[in-house]
Amino acid sequence: MLNKIFFLVIVVSVSLYSCDTTEESSSTVKQSTWSPKMDEPSELAQIMRDLNEEGLQRKASLEKGELFSGSVDNLLKMIAATPTEPHMKGPAFEPHTLAFNASYGAIQSASTITQQIDAHNNLVKSCVACHTNFCQGPISRIELLYIN
């Protein structure tokens, strides 16, 4: 009988001790600091994504019959931007970039919707031409920018 009482006292003591909230480690839930590391795009890939977004906005604006005025910030960075892979940029990249900049300038200087649509479609053609040589993956996405 004494053994049973002793055992009961031990079990109750352990139970009460384990329910004690004064101990720091048992009362706080540890927060995980781990988070998955997402791949970040290269400098050139981010510029291309920004230009695609601007192209979509320009297309929507022109289809509504409104002239679009974009930003030239990315154009100046494009030639020197670091690509995702070194082979995605070669000797022909700079001439393609210069042609793109000229087409972009035509968009900026267009004074009518028709002129800006023509310049926009020429810009899309220059994008496809460059991507045919360097990074074919987004061509189908780029072609969605054409205005009929």
NORWO-V971538 format. One record per pair of residues at least 4 apart in sequence whose ideal C-beta (glycine too) atoms are under 8 Angstrom apart, sorted by sequence separation. I is the first residue (numbers start at 0). J is the second residue. D is the distance in Angstrom with one decimal. If there is no record, write none. Layout:
I/J/D
I/J/D
This chain:
0/4/6.6
1/5/6.2
2/6/6.2
3/7/6.2
4/8/6.4
5/9/6.5
6/10/6.4
7/11/6.2
8/12/6.1
9/13/6.3
10/14/6.2
11/15/6.2
12/16/6.1
13/17/6.2
14/18/6.5
15/19/7.1
22/26/6.5
23/27/6.2
40/44/3.7
41/45/7.0
42/46/6.6
43/47/6.4
44/48/6.4
45/49/6.4
46/50/6.3
47/51/6.3
48/52/6.5
49/53/6.4
50/54/6.2
51/55/6.6
52/56/6.6
53/57/6.1
54/58/6.2
55/59/6.5
56/60/6.3
57/61/6.1
58/62/6.2
59/63/6.6
61/65/7.0
71/75/6.8
72/76/7.3
73/77/6.2
76/80/5.4
83/87/6.0
88/92/4.6
91/95/6.2
92/96/6.2
93/97/6.4
94/98/6.4
95/99/6.3
96/100/6.4
97/101/6.5
98/102/6.5
99/103/6.2
100/104/6.4
101/105/6.8
102/106/6.9
103/107/6.6
104/108/6.2
105/109/6.4
110/114/6.3
111/115/6.9
112/116/6.2
113/117/6.5
114/118/6.2
115/119/6.0
116/120/6.4
117/121/6.4
118/122/6.4
119/123/6.6
120/124/6.5
121/125/6.6
122/126/6.6
123/127/6.5
124/128/6.3
125/129/6.5
126/130/6.2
127/131/6.2
128/132/7.4
129/133/6.1
130/134/5.4
131/135/6.6
137/141/5.6
138/142/6.3
139/143/7.3
20/25/7.4
21/26/7.6
40/45/4.7
60/65/4.7
61/66/7.7
82/87/4.0
109/114/3.7
130/135/6.1
19/25/7.4
20/26/4.9
60/66/7.4
61/67/6.1
82/88/4.6
109/115/3.8
130/136/7.9
60/67/4.2
130/137/6.2
131/138/7.0
17/25/7.6
40/48/6.6
109/117/7.8
130/138/5.1
105/114/7.9
106/115/5.9
109/118/5.1
57/67/4.2
56/67/7.0
127/138/5.8
130/141/6.3
57/69/6.3
106/118/4.3
56/69/7.8
105/118/3.9
106/119/5.8
78/92/7.7
127/141/5.7
78/93/5.8
126/141/4.9
127/142/6.6
53/69/5.1
102/118/6.3
105/121/6.7
106/122/6.2
53/70/7.2
105/122/7.7
78/96/5.0
123/141/6.3
126/144/7.6
77/96/5.3
102/121/4.9
103/122/6.0
123/142/7.3
102/122/4.0
123/144/4.7
77/99/7.4
102/124/7.9
123/145/5.4
50/73/5.9
77/100/8.0
99/122/6.8
102/125/5.0
49/73/5.5
74/99/7.6
119/144/7.6
120/145/5.8
74/100/5.4
99/125/4.8
120/146/6.0
46/73/4.7
98/125/4.9
99/126/6.8
119/146/6.0
74/103/5.9
46/76/6.0
95/125/6.8
98/128/7.6
99/129/6.9
116/146/5.1
46/77/5.6
98/129/8.0
71/103/7.1
95/128/6.5
96/129/7.5
42/76/7.4
43/77/7.1
46/80/5.5
69/103/7.7
95/129/3.7
71/107/7.5
43/80/4.0
69/106/7.1
92/129/7.2
95/132/7.2
42/80/4.3
43/81/6.1
44/82/7.4
69/107/7.4
95/133/7.9
41/80/7.5
42/81/4.6
43/82/4.4
44/83/5.3
67/106/7.5
68/107/7.1
41/81/5.5
42/82/8.0
43/83/7.0
92/132/7.9
41/82/5.7
91/132/5.7
92/133/6.4
41/83/4.2
91/133/7.9
40/83/7.2
66/109/7.2
89/132/7.6
43/87/7.4
66/110/8.0
89/133/7.0
43/88/7.3
66/111/8.0
88/133/6.6
66/112/6.5
87/133/5.0
65/112/7.7
87/134/5.1
64/112/5.8
67/115/6.7
57/106/7.4
66/115/5.8
61/112/6.3
82/133/8.0
83/134/8.0
82/134/7.9
61/115/6.0
61/116/5.4
61/119/6.3
58/119/7.0
57/119/5.9
54/119/7.7
54/122/7.6
54/123/7.2
50/126/7.9
62/146/6.5
61/146/5.8
51/137/7.6
58/144/5.7
54/141/8.0
58/146/5.7
51/140/6.9
55/144/6.9
47/137/7.2
51/141/7.2
54/144/4.5
51/144/7.4
